């Protein structure tokens, strides 16, 4: 049970990381486009 919980947290952290990276990428893109 403990291992499964740890695995779930690891998966959640990875998804969170992906979402953050995506948000940052979109933000950078918007900033670049608004400057041009």
Backbone bond lengths (Angstrom), bond angles and torsions (degrees), N, CA, C in turn:
res aa  C-N    CA-C-N  psi(-1)  N-CA   C-N-CA  omega(-1)  CA-C   N-CA-C  phi
1 X - - - 1.462 - - 1.526 110.53 -
2 X 1.326 114.61 -42.11 1.460 119.33 -178.21 1.531 110.57 -64.21
3 X 1.339 114.83 -40.61 1.464 119.75 -179.46 1.531 109.90 -64.03
4 X 1.314 116.47 -41.02 1.462 120.31 -178.64 1.530 110.40 -64.53
5 X 1.334 116.19 -41.56 1.457 120.16 178.21 1.522 110.51 -61.71
6 X 1.331 115.66 -42.28 1.461 120.45 179.45 1.527 109.96 -63.66
7 X 1.322 116.22 -41.60 1.463 121.21 -179.89 1.528 110.22 -63.68
8 X 1.325 115.72 -40.95 1.464 120.44 179.98 1.518 110.19 -64.17
9 X 1.327 116.20 -41.92 1.463 120.37 179.86 1.523 109.73 -64.31
10 X 1.328 116.04 -41.17 1.462 121.41 179.77 1.534 109.54 -61.06
11 X 1.340 115.44 -44.53 1.461 120.65 179.43 1.520 110.38 -63.22
12 X 1.326 116.13 -43.29 1.462 121.23 -179.66 1.523 110.57 -62.60
13 X 1.336 116.22 -42.44 1.464 121.04 179.26 1.526 110.64 -61.77
14 X 1.329 116.52 -40.46 1.470 120.65 179.29 1.520 110.41 -64.14
15 X 1.333 116.60 -43.68 1.460 120.44 179.76 1.525 109.95 -63.88
16 X 1.327 115.64 -40.21 1.462 121.53 179.63 1.526 109.64 -62.37
17 X 1.331 115.50 -41.03 1.462 121.74 179.90 1.532 110.30 -63.71
18 X 1.331 115.48 -43.35 1.462 120.82 179.45 1.525 110.51 -62.63
19 X 1.318 115.84 -45.39 1.462 120.99 -179.14 1.524 110.65 -61.88
20 X 1.329 116.06 -41.25 1.465 120.61 179.68 1.521 110.21 -64.95
21 X 1.325 116.25 -45.38 1.466 120.70 -179.82 1.528 110.45 -61.55
22 X 1.321 116.21 -40.24 1.456 121.16 179.59 1.524 110.44 -64.98
23 X 1.324 116.52 -45.35 1.464 121.64 179.77 1.523 110.88 -60.83
24 X 1.325 116.05 -43.04 1.467 120.96 179.09 1.527 109.97 -63.70
25 X 1.322 116.69 -43.50 1.459 121.09 179.59 1.518 111.63 -61.19
26 X 1.321 117.37 -44.55 1.462 121.81 179.03 1.527 110.06 -64.74
27 X 1.329 116.14 -41.90 1.463 121.48 179.68 1.527 110.93 -60.67
28 X 1.334 115.84 -44.99 1.465 120.72 179.19 1.533 109.98 -62.57
29 X 1.330 115.78 -41.53 1.459 121.28 -179.12 1.528 110.43 -62.25
30 X 1.326 116.77 -45.68 1.466 121.87 179.99 1.525 110.28 -62.71
31 X 1.323 116.19 -44.08 1.467 120.43 179.71 1.525 110.73 -61.28
32 X 1.336 116.27 -43.36 1.465 120.89 -179.15 1.525 110.08 -64.74
33 X 1.326 116.73 -42.81 1.459 120.70 -178.14 1.518 111.60 -67.43
34 X 1.315 117.82 -36.88 1.457 120.79 -177.56 1.525 111.16 -72.24
35 X 1.330 117.02 -24.22 1.464 120.32 178.77 1.526 111.05 -77.39
36 X 1.334 116.49 -30.33 1.467 119.48 -176.91 1.527 111.75 -79.49
